[in-house]
Amino acid sequence: MKNKTKILLVDDDKDFVEATRLVLDSKPYEVIVAYDGDEGLAKARKEKPDLIILDIIMPVKDGFSAAEQLKKDPELKKIPIIMLTSFAEKVGETSLSVSQGLTLDTEDYVDKPVAPQELLRRVERLLKK
């Protein structure tokens, strides 16, 4: 039996994490959760997920910093990353700039809130690559 596809979900919003986990659990995915960037990096190194869904605006280490470190790590850089952003709503509340995100080598960007089917479609597309 092939191992389930592992997806690491990194977000500090527990309600969003629960809702997203339910959506991802509807498919044969194993969902691993981390609530900040540092925990996300630690879990990525330990679990070697097939895909990472990473929120940008988080305490401790934001998603940009975490993504940058993932992409610099030879063992992890091949893992596709979907960046989640509620940026459109948060401009002005954060010191992070959209252009900073666009220079990052991540595979996809999704605006929150994201429709479950849309999220699954993007996840499946990246896993097929």
Helices and strands as residue ranges (DSSP letters): E 5-10, H 14-25, E 29-34, H 37-47, E 51-55, H 63-72, E 81-85, H 87-90, H 98-102, E 108-111, H 116-128
